[in-house]
Amino acid sequence: MKLQQLSLFLENRPGRLGAPLETIAKAGINILTLSLADTAQFGILRLIVREWDKAKQVLDDAGWVVNLTEVVAVDVLDRPGGLAEALAVLEGAGLNIEYMYAFSVRRGDKAILIFRFEDPDRAIQVLLEKGLHVVDGDELLSVVSC
Amino acid sequence: MLTELWNDAEGGFHPASAPDFLPETALKQVQLRRLRAVVSLAYDNVALFRARLEERGLTPDSIQRLEDIQQLPFTVKADLRDTYPFGLFATPMSDVVRLHASSGTTGKPIVVAYTREDVGVWSEVMARTLACCGLHRGDILQNAFGYGLFTGGLGAHYGAEALGATVVPISGGNSDRQIMLIRDFGVSALCCTPSYFTYLIERAAELGVDLRALPLRAGIFGAEPWTDGMRDHIEAAAGIKAYDIYGLSEIIGPGVASECSAQQGLHIFEDHFYPEIIDPETGETLPDGEEGELVLTTLSKKAMPMIRYRTRDITSLISEPCACGRTIRRMRRIGRRSDDMFIIRGVNVFPSQVEAALLAVEGTLPHYQIILTRDQGLDQMSVEVEVTPEVFSDKIRALEDVRARLAKAIEHILGIRVGLRLVEPRSIPRSEGKAKRVIDRR
């Protein structure tokens, strides 16, 4: 049920984002979604790709510091308040969100969100109990056309 | 004991090492005899030295006891520059078989000379250095010190041959080839700067070569100050014992002092180099155990004797007996040089202090660089630290924590506020020689 997310350390200066993206592009890997968190000095690029193990390898080889993190994809109703309802469920269950970002594809009347929890297994259990839909890797890949 | 050790090839003992085990009285006799001879040689042949002695109303006969050395004037690096190129030579050029020179980054290089006999002494003290580090006949030493005008390469080379070890004279650089030869030749010992070796460790890992699985067992490191933390890192990552050696061109090159198996200070080859520790401010000689500037006198060099040369290296002498049995005194590892020091907002700072702080936080030493700038008349110090996989996190908060911890550790040691930037791996230039830790843009 969990997805592997790649995280990459970047210095916050012009041109730094292009280099790792070019590296994975050359390896023929398409990016399903990404998020960029930044501070004045540095940024963290977070990537979801289909061939995450191969992407990690080529980035490692190119000298980047790359981490693998397990994240959880959840779909919520794509209408006002959809996300707020889902968040209320998480809050109610005492689940702390480290960070989150939205997936770029829409799925029918739903939108997909990526969550980073401290304890992803427990989060998945709670989400399922509360009747939310957790999108697993295969399902996610079948939704996106690439 | 001596004869026993002479045959102890496994312990790295070599006949040349005999003077390392002289009783104190015998050593002092040798030192005094040689000191009187070298003072006479310099007085008779070096105009600058003669003039300085005459100013003080001294003659070579003023040296009756070893302590009398304290009356003699110091020699400083500027003396070598001022008399460039051959002004301090004590023998005719026809007796000089070798010249070496410093890189001369601060203007004119300094030039040093050797007679055939000097080269012999140099080979002997370097053989003693390598024996101290547990090397012997049958060892294969990869010599990654630079060959050429720099004394490191040829000094180590002749020493290894005098010991009877096999030398691989690869010189510095060409890292992939270095790693290939370490593996293919079954190299058992390697010498270079510690910072270059940390780069080789990094590169070997990238090439999929596990140094710990190879016969390599000793690293002989010199030419720049390094810390115990860096030693721990090197020893764990490469599966070797890392020895610190010491030397400087002005005195002879490498071969002035070396760590032994005890790794508790460096034995000075006192029968050739007479050590003193002085108060750098007053020039007064300090007793053993007290920290100050190391001053060395060459006791046997012919082409270019150096009398009371101020090394700028800060250390102290250890006269307690060493576990290895050598009777010659040791000096503490040099962590700082009086000219390594920079002053920021009135505070004296040594790069080794920053290194110690980084090590305390991370456990292993990351690559780092200190950048000094001036902003509106105020000195600013910033430390750039490469992010390693161990500290990297996908969470901003965790990275900010690392950054804050590193900055705090440095501020705690230096007592001043410093900037700290996390930078991408491999963004700080690697060096094949001495690492450049401080970039001063003021």
Contacts between the chains, C-beta under 8 A, distances in Angstrom:
chain1	res1	chain2	res2	distance
A	5	B	394	7.1
A	7	B	392	7.6
A	7	B	393	7.7
A	7	B	394	3.5
A	9	B	387	4.8
A	9	B	392	5.3
A	9	B	399	7.7
A	9	B	422	7.4
A	9	B	424	6.3
A	9	B	425	7.7
A	10	B	424	6.9
A	11	B	422	8.0
A	11	B	423	5.7
A	11	B	424	5.2
A	11	B	427	7.1
A	16	B	424	7.5
A	37	B	396	5.2
A	39	B	396	6.3
A	39	B	400	6.9
A	41	B	403	7.7
A	41	B	421	5.7
A	41	B	422	6.7
A	42	B	387	8.0
A	42	B	399	6.9
A	42	B	421	8.0
A	42	B	422	5.4
A	44	B	394	6.0
A	44	B	395	7.8
A	44	B	396	6.3
A	44	B	399	7.1
A	46	B	394	6.2
A	63	B	425	5.9
A	63	B	426	5.1
A	64	B	424	7.6
A	64	B	425	7.1
A	65	B	387	5.3
A	65	B	388	6.9
A	65	B	389	5.4
A	65	B	392	4.6
A	65	B	424	7.5
A	65	B	425	5.3
A	66	B	389	7.9
A	67	B	389	7.4
A	67	B	392	5.7
A	67	B	393	6.8
A	67	B	394	5.4
A	69	B	394	4.6
A	98	B	395	5.7
A	99	B	395	7.1
A	99	B	396	7.8
A	116	B	394	7.0
A	116	B	395	7.7
